[in-house]
Amino acid sequence: MVVKDVKMVIYDCDGVIFESKKANLEYYNYILKKFNIPPVSESNPEHMKVLHTYSNDEVFKYFIQNKALQQKIIKYSKTVDYSKFYNYMEIEKNFFKCCNVLKENKIKIAVATNRSISFAGILKFFGLSKVIDDYVTTLDVKHPKPHPDMLNLLVERNNLKPFHTIFIGDSMVDFQASKSAKIKFIGYKISIENCTRIDDHIQLLEILNIKL
């Protein structure tokens, strides 16, 4: 399959640019421990999916039923330096290689992530600012993914139409946001009906009919 006339590729962050399940697990358990709350188990796939795809505030609302405690923990979480957990993050194979080729072909690169304050530090520490032209976090919109707000904002801010963009994600949350924004979705290491799947970033170039 070949997709034509793409002017911007939008990436999800966790699970697409980074393998970061361990980092997110350590981060949330670090905070839960401060409030003497049992840790999230890595062996629970549903809980790991929540940590991996929900926004920061929604994660704590999912695990903590007491609303007063929710707000106390959410407030504390804003003070935690996420750089403590960088060593648990690993950039996915060929991400930078693919991005460099995209930029050579005048295709913009953006990120739509349910992260909030942590993404700015990640952007700088891992050198993502060298290839990323624009990004949107939960700080920039009213509703996080699966709502389409992030994708709509990126399209509008870059003076494009939805059909000029593609979104690469690794979850149903990403797919639902993409569908609502009327943007073509590509699954990264995930199979979703009627959607193209890639397992290596370099495969995107073939879809865009770009040669190395």
Backbone as a chain_set.jsonl record, in Angstrom:
{"seq": "MVVKDVKMVIYDCDGVIFESKKANLEYYNYILKKFNIPPVSESNPEHMKVLHTYSNDEVFKYFIQNKALQQKIIKYSKTVDYSKFYNYMEIEKNFFKCCNVLKENKIKIAVATNRSISFAGILKFFGLSKVIDDYVTTLDVKHPKPHPDMLNLLVERNNLKPFHTIFIGDSMVDFQASKSAKIKFIGYKISIENCTRIDDHIQLLEILNIKL", "coords": {"N": [[0.824, -1.192, 0.0], [0.468, 2.231, -0.808], [0.666, 5.53, 0.344], [-0.228, 8.717, -0.643], [0.743, 12.199, -1.043], [1.361, 13.045, 1.565], [2.068, 15.333, 4.07], [2.701, 15.681, 6.668], [3.783, 13.679, 9.333], [2.48, 12.278, 12.193], [3.375, 11.217, 15.369], [2.628, 9.009, 18.062], [3.926, 8.999, 21.424], [4.83, 7.177, 23.711], [5.528, 3.792, 23.363], [5.706, 3.968, 20.664], [7.621, 5.942, 19.689], [9.227, 5.452, 21.83], [10.104, 2.556, 23.774], [8.631, 2.281, 26.651], [7.3, 1.174, 28.778], [8.32, 0.108, 31.184], [9.459, 2.382, 32.332], [7.196, 4.01, 32.774], [5.801, 2.378, 34.555], [7.563, 2.362, 36.758], [7.529, 5.074, 37.393], [4.782, 5.646, 38.097], [4.435, 3.831, 40.209], [6.32, 4.777, 41.958], [5.134, 7.145, 42.808], [2.706, 6.198, 43.896], [3.711, 4.722, 46.016], [4.578, 6.732, 47.734], [2.239, 7.463, 48.893], [1.507, 5.294, 50.275], [0.147, 3.309, 48.844], [-0.679, 0.241, 47.326], [1.51, -1.133, 44.824], [1.267, -1.053, 41.197], [0.941, -4.001, 39.35], [3.216, -5.497, 37.132], [2.44, -7.745, 35.857], [-0.195, -7.56, 35.264], [-2.02, -7.11, 32.523], [-4.098, -5.346, 31.75], [-3.933, -3.208, 33.568], [-1.36, -2.329, 32.964], [-1.782, -1.425, 30.39], [-3.383, 0.788, 30.881], [-1.563, 2.469, 32.281], [0.124, 2.961, 30.208], [-1.267, 4.232, 28.166], [-3.231, 6.101, 29.028], [-3.806, 9.544, 30.038], [-1.855, 11.384, 32.479], [-3.432, 12.373, 34.692], [-5.786, 10.903, 34.326], [-4.915, 8.313, 34.747], [-4.461, 8.2, 37.541], [-7.044, 8.704, 38.4], [-8.249, 6.427, 37.542], [-7.094, 4.399, 39.148], [-7.378, 5.294, 41.775], [-10.035, 5.662, 43.911], [-11.067, 7.417, 45.799], [-11.923, 10.73, 45.679], [-10.825, 13.044, 46.819], [-8.302, 12.161, 47.588], [-7.374, 11.449, 45.08], [-7.007, 13.992, 43.849], [-5.056, 15.045, 45.513], [-2.902, 13.341, 45.037], [-2.561, 13.701, 42.278], [-1.807, 16.384, 42.245], [0.621, 16.214, 43.647], [2.025, 14.627, 41.822], [2.716, 16.374, 39.815], [4.978, 17.533, 40.707], [6.99, 15.726, 40.568], [10.075, 14.76, 39.288], [10.495, 13.596, 36.181], [12.792, 12.796, 34.976], [14.151, 11.021, 36.519], [13.5, 8.578, 35.61], [14.385, 8.173, 33.069], [16.364, 6.354, 32.375], [15.072, 3.999, 32.053], [13.912, 4.102, 29.623], [13.821, 3.452, 26.119], [14.744, 4.257, 22.878], [12.901, 3.489, 19.979], [13.901, 1.214, 17.407], [15.394, 2.5, 14.478], [13.95, 4.882, 14.461], [15.036, 7.562, 14.428], [16.472, 7.403, 12.049], [14.454, 7.057, 10.124], [13.035, 9.459, 10.509], [14.923, 11.376, 9.711], [15.059, 10.881, 6.977], [12.442, 11.499, 6.243], [12.427, 14.25, 6.759], [14.284, 15.098, 4.878], [12.739, 14.816, 2.692], [10.959, 16.841, 2.9], [8.818, 16.486, 4.663], [6.868, 17.156, 7.428], [7.328, 16.5, 10.945], [5.616, 15.438, 13.765], [4.369, 15.188, 17.17], [1.857, 13.66, 19.106], [0.917, 13.337, 22.241], [-0.191, 11.768, 25.266], [1.205, 12.448, 27.44], [2.229, 14.996, 29.828], [3.74, 17.473, 31.467], [6.124, 16.101, 31.426], [7.023, 15.608, 28.849], [8.469, 17.694, 27.612], [11.002, 17.653, 28.814], [11.859, 15.111, 28.044], [11.961, 15.452, 25.289], [14.14, 17.187, 25.023], [16.272, 15.813, 26.364], [16.618, 13.378, 24.954], [17.196, 14.272, 22.447], [15.167, 14.719, 20.607], [14.225, 17.081, 19.618], [15.729, 17.697, 17.45], [14.596, 16.542, 15.251], [11.829, 16.776, 15.426], [9.14, 18.8, 14.527], [6.851, 19.896, 15.642], [4.685, 19.587, 18.504], [2.121, 18.229, 20.638], [0.719, 18.117, 23.84], [-1.091, 16.977, 26.78], [-1.275, 19.351, 28.068], [-1.935, 21.237, 26.257], [-4.485, 20.984, 25.258], [-8.055, 20.573, 25.794], [-9.153, 18.053, 26.034], [-7.66, 14.863, 26.338], [-6.252, 12.225, 24.221], [-8.537, 9.495, 23.956], [-9.89, 11.484, 22.514], [-10.087, 13.717, 19.682], [-8.724, 16.114, 19.854], [-5.92, 16.795, 20.056], [-4.809, 15.97, 17.599], [-6.364, 17.431, 15.823], [-5.55, 20.01, 16.516], [-2.826, 20.014, 15.783], [-3.03, 19.668, 12.988], [-4.444, 21.985, 12.285], [-2.713, 24.001, 13.242], [-0.535, 23.707, 11.606], [-1.444, 24.409, 9.171], [-2.736, 22.509, 7.483], [-4.664, 19.86, 5.913], [-6.699, 17.146, 7.119], [-6.284, 14.887, 5.411], [-3.731, 15.231, 4.562], [-2.088, 14.222, 6.413], [-0.743, 11.576, 8.511], [-1.206, 9.343, 11.254], [0.689, 7.689, 13.614], [0.306, 5.157, 15.841], [-0.003, 3.093, 18.839], [-2.145, 1.911, 20.085], [-5.658, 1.371, 20.912], [-6.68, 3.714, 21.868], [-5.194, 5.637, 20.486], [-5.984, 4.987, 17.884], [-8.748, 5.561, 17.974], [-8.696, 8.331, 18.387], [-7.514, 9.143, 16.007], [-9.383, 8.251, 14.114], [-11.601, 9.844, 14.781], [-10.578, 12.314, 14.138], [-10.414, 12.097, 11.474], [-8.086, 11.232, 10.233], [-5.637, 9.301, 8.604], [-4.691, 6.201, 9.97], [-1.881, 4.417, 11.18], [-0.867, 1.422, 12.533], [1.494, 0.774, 15.022], [3.28, -1.941, 15.677], [0.89, -3.113, 16.341], [-2.135, -4.674, 15.501], [-4.939, -3.613, 13.84], [-8.168, -3.788, 12.618], [-8.569, -3.239, 9.164], [-6.527, -1.382, 9.082], [-3.226, -0.293, 8.298], [-0.243, -1.944, 9.331], [2.918, -1.488, 10.904], [6.13, -2.714, 11.899], [8.573, -1.765, 12.242], [10.147, 1.331, 12.132], [11.283, 2.102, 9.73], [9.774, 0.927, 7.793], [7.756, 2.652, 7.211], [8.621, 4.344, 5.228], [8.413, 2.929, 2.853], [5.643, 2.776, 2.623], [5.094, 5.417, 2.133], [6.238, 5.662, -0.27], [8.929, 6.361, -0.469], [12.348, 6.261, -1.111], [15.286, 4.951, 0.433]], "CA": [[0.0, 0.0, 0.0], [1.188, 3.506, -0.881], [-0.115, 6.706, 0.72], [0.33, 9.861, -1.364], [0.484, 13.586, -0.642], [1.511, 13.231, 3.01], [2.903, 16.486, 4.382], [3.099, 15.617, 8.076], [3.615, 12.418, 10.054], [2.298, 12.498, 13.621], [3.683, 10.02, 16.148], [2.427, 8.888, 19.499], [5.241, 8.917, 22.071], [5.101, 5.918, 24.404], [5.196, 2.611, 22.591], [5.968, 4.229, 19.242], [8.977, 6.501, 19.667], [9.96, 4.8, 22.922], [9.639, 1.456, 24.61], [8.668, 2.998, 27.932], [6.408, 0.555, 29.759], [9.019, -0.001, 32.46], [9.603, 3.737, 32.869], [5.906, 4.446, 33.292], [5.513, 1.567, 35.738], [8.399, 2.858, 37.857], [7.049, 6.431, 37.725], [3.515, 5.606, 38.83], [4.622, 3.128, 41.478], [7.074, 5.699, 42.824], [4.158, 8.074, 43.384], [1.782, 5.439, 44.74], [4.432, 4.35, 47.238], [4.605, 7.908, 48.604], [0.949, 7.543, 49.572], [1.279, 3.973, 50.874], [-0.82, 2.591, 48.023], [-0.024, -0.914, 46.694], [1.997, -0.864, 43.47], [0.655, -1.695, 40.039], [1.719, -5.175, 38.98], [3.603, -5.613, 35.727], [1.817, -8.953, 35.317], [-1.592, -7.264, 34.944], [-1.983, -6.434, 31.216], [-5.065, -4.244, 31.678], [-3.365, -2.097, 34.318], [-0.217, -1.827, 32.203], [-2.327, -0.674, 29.257], [-3.813, 2.081, 31.43], [-0.354, 3.263, 32.532], [0.812, 3.207, 28.941], [-2.054, 4.98, 27.185], [-4.036, 7.172, 29.6], [-3.106, 10.739, 30.507], [-1.411, 11.303, 33.869], [-4.554, 12.55, 35.624], [-6.742, 9.81, 34.146], [-4.339, 7.116, 35.378], [-4.731, 8.227, 38.979], [-8.493, 8.601, 38.58], [-8.576, 5.016, 37.309], [-6.637, 3.549, 40.246], [-7.755, 5.839, 43.082], [-11.468, 5.942, 43.908], [-11.333, 8.569, 46.664], [-11.662, 11.915, 44.857], [-9.931, 13.966, 47.529], [-6.976, 11.571, 47.475], [-7.016, 11.601, 43.661], [-6.51, 15.341, 43.59], [-3.817, 15.21, 46.274], [-1.864, 12.602, 44.326], [-2.339, 14.378, 40.999], [-1.04, 17.597, 42.549], [1.987, 15.789, 43.959], [2.67, 14.08, 40.622], [3.238, 17.483, 39.012], [6.263, 17.954, 41.277], [7.96, 14.635, 40.413], [10.989, 14.916, 38.159], [10.43, 12.355, 35.401], [14.135, 12.417, 34.517], [14.579, 9.876, 37.34], [13.084, 7.338, 34.957], [14.89, 8.147, 31.689], [17.2, 5.181, 32.108], [14.195, 2.868, 31.726], [13.334, 4.36, 28.302], [14.667, 3.069, 24.99], [14.203, 4.718, 21.6], [12.617, 2.399, 19.056], [14.843, 1.031, 16.301], [15.252, 3.219, 13.202], [13.109, 6.079, 14.533], [15.768, 8.732, 13.942], [16.817, 7.174, 10.644], [13.251, 7.336, 9.358], [12.735, 10.892, 10.608], [15.878, 12.131, 8.895], [14.65, 10.729, 5.578], [11.214, 12.276, 6.09], [12.78, 15.67, 6.701], [14.929, 15.314, 3.58], [11.657, 14.85, 1.706], [10.103, 17.988, 3.241], [7.646, 16.05, 5.413], [6.953, 17.572, 8.818], [7.229, 15.456, 11.96], [4.964, 15.95, 14.964], [4.044, 14.213, 18.213], [0.641, 13.865, 19.892], [1.13, 12.443, 23.375], [-0.968, 11.98, 26.48], [2.079, 12.979, 28.486], [2.019, 16.421, 30.088], [4.973, 18.236, 31.678], [7.322, 15.271, 31.258], [7.479, 15.466, 27.466], [9.464, 18.72, 27.268], [12.309, 17.156, 29.257], [12.195, 13.972, 27.188], [12.299, 16.038, 23.992], [15.492, 17.747, 25.101], [17.263, 14.83, 26.794], [16.857, 12.369, 23.925], [17.52, 14.902, 21.17], [14.043, 14.667, 19.668], [14.012, 18.409, 19.024], [16.48, 17.761, 16.186], [13.78, 16.048, 14.139], [10.406, 17.057, 15.604], [8.767, 20.172, 14.18], [5.74, 20.375, 16.463], [4.129, 18.555, 19.377], [0.992, 18.598, 21.482], [0.54, 17.286, 25.029], [-2.351, 17.254, 27.469], [-1.256, 20.739, 28.532], [-2.331, 22.11, 25.151], [-5.86, 20.744, 24.837], [-9.024, 20.319, 26.861], [-9.384, 16.613, 26.167], [-6.58, 14.016, 25.821], [-6.703, 11.076, 23.442], [-8.956, 9.224, 22.577], [-10.511, 12.614, 21.822], [-9.252, 14.12, 18.542], [-8.258, 17.494, 20.031], [-4.491, 16.949, 19.777], [-4.58, 15.832, 16.168], [-6.987, 18.588, 15.185], [-4.716, 21.181, 16.769], [-1.624, 19.911, 14.958], [-3.423, 19.903, 11.598], [-4.791, 23.408, 12.153], [-1.545, 24.847, 13.497], [0.408, 23.567, 10.5], [-2.152, 24.816, 7.95], [-2.914, 21.332, 6.652], [-5.94, 19.165, 5.949], [-6.496, 15.802, 7.681], [-5.778, 13.912, 4.44], [-2.3, 15.486, 4.351], [-1.354, 13.699, 7.568], [-0.987, 10.23, 9.03], [-0.905, 9.231, 12.677], [1.228, 6.376, 13.968], [0.064, 4.889, 17.25], [0.135, 1.691, 19.246], [-3.251, 1.535, 20.963], [-6.999, 1.749, 20.476], [-6.824, 5.133, 22.216], [-4.646, 6.371, 19.341], [-6.836, 4.722, 16.726], [-10.005, 6.288, 18.14], [-8.405, 9.752, 18.158], [-7.256, 9.286, 14.58], [-10.655, 8.076, 13.409], [-12.429, 11.03, 15.039], [-9.961, 13.454, 13.447], [-10.43, 11.77, 10.037], [-6.694, 11.111, 9.813], [-5.267, 7.908, 8.347], [-3.968, 5.613, 11.091], [-0.983, 3.278, 10.985], [-0.584, 0.785, 13.809], [2.891, 0.394, 15.284], [3.306, -3.193, 16.441], [-0.467, -3.457, 16.743], [-3.004, -4.956, 14.361], [-6.304, -3.12, 13.959], [-8.872, -4.118, 11.381], [-8.573, -2.256, 8.066], [-5.431, -0.419, 9.244], [-1.883, -0.773, 7.988], [0.629, -2.173, 10.484], [4.362, -1.551, 10.718], [6.841, -3.214, 13.07], [9.861, -1.073, 12.211], [9.887, 2.673, 11.599], [11.769, 2.24, 8.36], [8.715, 0.453, 6.911], [6.916, 3.792, 6.845], [9.128, 4.94, 3.993], [7.832, 2.169, 1.746], [4.241, 3.185, 2.531], [5.087, 6.759, 1.552], [6.936, 5.552, -1.558], [10.204, 7.082, -0.342], [13.48, 5.357, -1.112], [16.431, 5.316, 1.252]], "C": [[0.866, 1.252, 0.0], [0.225, 4.633, -0.532], [0.553, 7.925, 0.087], [-0.033, 11.18, -0.693], [0.507, 13.799, 0.868], [2.492, 14.373, 3.277], [3.332, 16.534, 5.843], [2.808, 14.226, 8.631], [3.545, 12.749, 11.536], [2.536, 11.171, 14.349], [3.094, 10.127, 17.549], [3.819, 8.77, 20.116], [5.513, 7.524, 22.629], [4.619, 4.722, 23.594], [5.431, 2.758, 21.109], [7.368, 4.809, 19.059], [9.842, 5.77, 20.701], [9.291, 3.504, 23.349], [9.757, 1.99, 26.035], [7.741, 2.395, 28.987], [7.048, 0.485, 31.144], [9.154, 1.362, 33.13], [8.291, 4.222, 33.482], [5.512, 3.674, 34.542], [6.288, 2.079, 36.941], [7.907, 4.228, 38.332], [5.782, 6.369, 38.573], [3.65, 4.887, 40.159], [5.427, 3.96, 42.471], [6.105, 6.639, 43.546], [3.193, 7.345, 44.319], [2.429, 5.062, 46.074], [4.465, 5.5, 48.233], [3.323, 8.032, 49.415], [0.517, 6.187, 50.157], [0.165, 3.183, 50.164], [-0.104, 1.438, 47.34], [0.373, -0.623, 45.252], [1.169, -1.566, 42.403], [1.551, -2.867, 39.645], [1.975, -5.219, 37.479], [2.917, -6.802, 35.06], [0.345, -8.746, 34.949], [-1.661, -6.472, 33.641], [-2.933, -5.249, 31.112], [-4.525, -3.013, 32.398], [-2.163, -1.489, 33.578], [-0.682, -1.01, 30.997], [-2.778, 0.716, 29.705], [-2.611, 2.993, 31.651], [0.26, 3.761, 31.231], [0.065, 4.153, 28.012], [-2.857, 6.148, 27.75], [-3.173, 8.386, 29.932], [-2.798, 10.585, 31.991], [-2.585, 11.368, 34.844], [-5.525, 11.384, 35.541], [-6.226, 8.497, 34.753], [-4.694, 7.083, 36.864], [-6.227, 8.153, 39.266], [-8.957, 7.148, 38.395], [-8.245, 4.164, 38.539], [-7.106, 4.001, 41.625], [-9.218, 6.256, 43.053], [-11.828, 7.178, 44.736], [-10.937, 9.863, 45.939], [-10.719, 12.914, 45.527], [-8.491, 13.47, 47.429], [-6.474, 11.656, 46.034], [-6.338, 12.941, 43.424], [-5.191, 15.612, 44.313], [-2.654, 14.541, 45.556], [-1.539, 13.267, 42.995], [-1.498, 15.636, 41.205], [0.421, 17.247, 42.85], [2.727, 15.322, 42.706], [3.286, 15.167, 39.754], [4.616, 17.941, 39.492], [7.362, 16.909, 41.067], [8.78, 14.832, 39.144], [11.058, 13.606, 37.383], [11.808, 11.905, 34.922], [14.708, 11.26, 35.343], [14.376, 8.556, 36.605], [13.551, 7.223, 33.505], [15.656, 6.867, 31.367], [16.377, 3.925, 31.814], [13.612, 2.997, 30.31], [14.325, 4.002, 27.198], [14.008, 3.52, 23.691], [14.049, 3.54, 20.646], [13.58, 2.417, 17.862], [14.418, 1.828, 15.066], [14.34, 4.446, 13.259], [13.825, 7.295, 13.953], [16.116, 8.596, 12.461], [15.635, 7.506, 9.746], [12.942, 8.835, 9.36], [13.668, 11.728, 9.737], [15.515, 12.051, 7.414], [13.37, 11.516, 5.306], [11.528, 13.758, 5.933], [13.475, 16.015, 5.386], [13.887, 15.436, 2.47], [10.586, 15.892, 2.051], [8.798, 17.586, 3.918], [7.839, 16.436, 6.881], [6.755, 16.379, 9.756], [6.655, 16.07, 13.235], [4.691, 14.816, 15.942], [2.741, 14.629, 18.892], [0.689, 12.861, 21.039], [0.247, 12.793, 24.561], [-0.076, 12.285, 27.679], [1.751, 14.459, 28.704], [3.379, 17.109, 30.249], [6.228, 17.419, 31.398], [7.87, 15.305, 29.835], [8.543, 16.487, 27.09], [10.869, 18.268, 27.655], [12.783, 15.999, 28.416], [12.661, 14.463, 25.821], [13.75, 16.512, 23.968], [16.528, 16.669, 25.382], [17.623, 13.846, 25.69], [17.11, 12.959, 22.533], [16.398, 14.88, 20.145], [13.803, 15.996, 18.976], [14.773, 18.581, 17.716], [15.616, 17.358, 14.998], [12.305, 16.434, 14.248], [10.117, 18.535, 15.383], [7.694, 20.743, 15.101], [5.279, 19.237, 17.368], [2.992, 19.125, 20.212], [0.909, 17.598, 22.632], [-0.813, 17.602, 25.66], [-2.409, 18.678, 28.008], [-1.834, 21.693, 27.49], [-3.796, 21.992, 24.74], [-6.76, 20.476, 26.034], [-9.174, 18.83, 27.123], [-8.212, 15.825, 25.592], [-7.134, 12.972, 24.857], [-7.443, 10.107, 24.376], [-9.723, 10.335, 21.88], [-9.562, 13.088, 20.712], [-8.567, 15.475, 18.693], [-6.798, 17.708, 19.638], [-4.208, 16.925, 18.278], [-5.183, 17.012, 15.41], [-6.13, 19.836, 15.334], [-3.459, 21.167, 15.901], [-1.923, 20.198, 13.487], [-3.691, 21.388, 11.371], [-3.555, 24.297, 12.266], [-0.536, 24.804, 12.353], [-0.238, 23.823, 9.139], [-2.316, 23.67, 6.955], [-4.36, 20.861, 6.712], [-5.687, 17.771, 6.52], [-5.895, 14.808, 6.693], [-4.314, 14.136, 4.076], [-1.449, 14.843, 5.441], [-1.641, 12.222, 7.792], [-0.575, 10.218, 10.494], [-0.46, 7.807, 12.966], [1.082, 6.17, 15.471], [0.122, 3.41, 17.558], [-1.01, 1.216, 20.132], [-4.587, 1.925, 20.348], [-7.293, 3.204, 20.822], [-6.339, 5.998, 21.052], [-5.543, 6.211, 18.116], [-8.136, 5.527, 16.805], [-9.824, 7.784, 17.912], [-8.234, 10.023, 16.669], [-8.545, 9.206, 13.773], [-11.543, 9.305, 13.569], [-11.901, 12.267, 14.308], [-9.929, 13.267, 11.932], [-9.021, 11.752, 9.437], [-6.358, 9.633, 9.645], [-4.377, 7.399, 9.478], [-3.096, 4.453, 10.639], [-0.649, 2.718, 12.353], [0.876, 0.395, 13.923], [2.905, -0.797, 16.232], [1.94, -3.541, 17.026], [-1.306, -3.649, 15.486], [-4.419, -4.505, 14.675], [-6.969, -3.304, 12.608], [-8.906, -2.942, 10.407], [-7.506, -1.173, 8.208], [-4.106, -1.075, 8.887], [-1.071, -0.916, 9.269], [2.086, -2.106, 10.056], [4.997, -2.045, 12.013], [8.24, -2.623, 13.182], [9.603, 0.275, 11.553], [10.286, 2.819, 10.137], [10.717, 1.772, 7.346], [7.79, 1.583, 6.461], [7.335, 4.376, 5.5], [8.563, 4.229, 2.76], [6.377, 2.575, 1.524], [4.124, 4.552, 1.868], [5.785, 6.817, 0.2], [8.21, 6.412, -1.588], [11.328, 6.074, -0.289], [14.598, 5.877, -0.23], [17.593, 5.794, 0.394]], "O": [[1.867, 1.33, 0.712], [-0.892, 4.688, -1.045], [1.752, 8.142, 0.26], [-0.969, 11.268, 0.1], [-0.234, 14.629, 1.394], [3.612, 14.372, 2.767], [4.205, 17.315, 6.219], [1.728, 13.672, 8.425], [4.428, 13.414, 12.076], [1.97, 10.14, 13.987], [3.066, 11.205, 18.143], [4.785, 8.473, 19.414], [6.33, 6.78, 22.086], [3.457, 4.65, 23.194], [5.363, 1.776, 20.37], [8.199, 4.233, 18.357], [11.023, 5.508, 20.474], [8.069, 3.372, 23.292], [10.861, 2.133, 26.559], [7.434, 3.047, 29.985], [6.399, 0.766, 32.152], [8.984, 1.486, 34.343], [8.281, 4.779, 34.58], [4.956, 4.244, 35.48], [5.728, 2.215, 38.029], [7.876, 4.502, 39.532], [5.719, 6.972, 39.645], [3.036, 5.297, 41.144], [5.232, 3.854, 43.682], [6.243, 6.891, 44.743], [2.9, 7.83, 45.412], [1.781, 5.08, 47.121], [4.388, 5.277, 49.441], [3.314, 8.63, 50.491], [-0.65, 5.965, 50.481], [-0.637, 2.495, 50.795], [0.992, 1.635, 46.816], [-0.357, 0.063, 44.536], [0.468, -2.541, 42.675], [2.775, -2.737, 39.611], [1.073, -5.007, 36.669], [2.825, -6.858, 33.834], [-0.289, -9.641, 34.39], [-1.388, -5.271, 33.646], [-2.616, -4.255, 30.458], [-4.647, -1.896, 31.893], [-1.983, -0.271, 33.576], [-0.048, -0.021, 30.629], [-2.578, 1.7, 28.993], [-2.634, 4.158, 31.254], [0.839, 4.845, 31.173], [0.677, 4.805, 27.166], [-3.14, 7.1, 27.022], [-1.958, 8.27, 30.088], [-3.403, 9.761, 32.677], [-2.715, 10.513, 35.721], [-6.034, 10.923, 36.563], [-7.013, 7.671, 35.216], [-5.167, 6.069, 37.377], [-6.63, 7.59, 40.283], [-9.926, 6.707, 39.012], [-9.036, 3.303, 38.926], [-7.221, 3.187, 42.541], [-9.602, 7.112, 42.256], [-12.774, 7.897, 44.413], [-9.765, 10.07, 45.624], [-9.907, 13.552, 44.856], [-7.571, 14.258, 47.212], [-5.292, 11.905, 45.796], [-5.241, 13.012, 42.871], [-4.322, 16.315, 43.799], [-1.559, 15.097, 45.473], [-0.37, 13.382, 42.625], [-0.586, 15.915, 40.427], [1.339, 17.908, 42.363], [3.917, 15.591, 42.549], [4.258, 14.923, 39.04], [5.331, 18.645, 38.778], [8.53, 17.171, 41.354], [8.232, 15.045, 38.063], [11.615, 12.621, 37.868], [11.974, 10.758, 34.506], [15.648, 10.596, 34.908], [14.999, 7.546, 36.933], [13.165, 6.295, 32.794], [15.608, 6.362, 30.246], [16.92, 2.91, 31.379], [12.901, 2.104, 29.851], [15.528, 4.227, 27.336], [12.847, 3.199, 23.435], [14.943, 2.703, 20.519], [14.005, 3.47, 17.386], [13.252, 1.828, 14.67], [13.99, 4.997, 12.215], [13.283, 7.981, 13.086], [16.057, 9.572, 11.713], [15.799, 8.164, 8.718], [12.624, 9.406, 8.317], [13.231, 12.686, 9.099], [15.647, 13.033, 6.683], [13.234, 12.132, 4.249], [10.961, 14.436, 5.077], [13.277, 17.102, 4.843], [14.124, 16.074, 1.444], [9.459, 15.83, 1.559], [7.785, 18.267, 3.767], [8.846, 16.086, 7.498], [6.107, 15.391, 9.408], [7.146, 17.089, 13.721], [4.771, 13.639, 15.59], [2.544, 15.801, 19.212], [0.519, 11.662, 20.822], [-0.028, 13.963, 24.826], [-0.558, 12.37, 28.809], [1.087, 15.09, 27.881], [4.092, 17.303, 29.264], [7.291, 17.991, 31.157], [9.058, 15.056, 29.628], [9.443, 16.167, 26.314], [11.819, 18.479, 26.902], [13.968, 15.9, 28.1], [13.634, 13.952, 25.265], [14.485, 16.264, 23.012], [17.558, 16.613, 24.71], [18.794, 13.514, 25.508], [17.224, 12.219, 21.555], [16.648, 15.008, 18.946], [13.246, 16.04, 17.879], [14.495, 19.507, 16.954], [15.87, 17.781, 13.87], [11.598, 16.416, 13.241], [10.761, 19.405, 15.97], [7.642, 21.955, 15.312], [5.46, 18.064, 17.042], [2.912, 20.328, 20.457], [1.014, 16.389, 22.427], [-1.583, 18.403, 25.129], [-3.484, 19.16, 28.366], [-2.181, 22.83, 27.811], [-4.291, 22.807, 23.962], [-6.291, 20.192, 27.136], [-9.304, 18.394, 28.267], [-7.801, 16.089, 24.461], [-8.349, 12.852, 24.697], [-6.998, 9.919, 25.508], [-10.169, 10.145, 20.748], [-8.353, 12.875, 20.806], [-7.902, 15.939, 17.767], [-6.472, 18.686, 18.966], [-3.463, 17.756, 17.761], [-4.58, 17.527, 14.468], [-5.998, 20.624, 14.397], [-3.074, 22.197, 15.348], [-1.157, 20.892, 12.818], [-3.226, 21.973, 10.392], [-3.375, 25.228, 11.482], [0.226, 25.75, 12.154], [0.331, 23.504, 8.096], [-2.073, 23.824, 5.758], [-5.172, 21.396, 7.468], [-4.571, 17.262, 6.417], [-5.081, 13.971, 7.083], [-3.72, 13.326, 3.363], [-0.221, 14.916, 5.394], [-2.647, 11.689, 7.324], [0.293, 10.982, 10.918], [-1.14, 6.844, 12.611], [1.656, 6.909, 16.271], [0.275, 2.578, 16.664], [-0.867, 0.228, 20.852], [-4.647, 2.701, 19.394], [-8.079, 3.855, 20.133], [-6.994, 6.971, 20.678], [-5.823, 7.176, 17.405], [-8.57, 6.108, 15.809], [-10.684, 8.435, 17.319], [-8.747, 11.01, 16.142], [-8.767, 10.0, 12.859], [-12.166, 9.755, 12.607], [-12.667, 13.146, 13.914], [-9.484, 14.147, 11.196], [-8.796, 12.188, 8.308], [-6.759, 8.808, 10.466], [-3.434, 8.073, 9.892], [-3.507, 3.62, 9.831], [-0.199, 3.448, 13.236], [1.43, -0.239, 13.025], [2.589, -0.681, 17.416], [1.846, -4.182, 18.073], [-1.198, -2.881, 14.53], [-5.026, -4.953, 15.647], [-6.378, -3.001, 11.572], [-9.227, -1.812, 10.776], [-7.572, -0.152, 7.524], [-3.895, -2.261, 9.141], [-1.197, -0.104, 10.185], [2.454, -2.597, 8.988], [4.46, -1.821, 13.098], [8.991, -2.942, 14.103], [8.919, 0.352, 10.533], [9.673, 3.589, 9.398], [10.757, 2.167, 6.181], [7.12, 1.468, 5.435], [6.497, 4.845, 4.73], [8.273, 4.865, 1.748], [5.927, 2.704, 0.385], [3.173, 4.815, 1.132], [5.908, 7.884, -0.401], [8.517, 7.083, -2.574], [11.275, 5.127, 0.496], [14.835, 7.083, -0.149], [18.648, 6.145, 0.923]]}, "num_chains": 1, "name": "protein.A"}
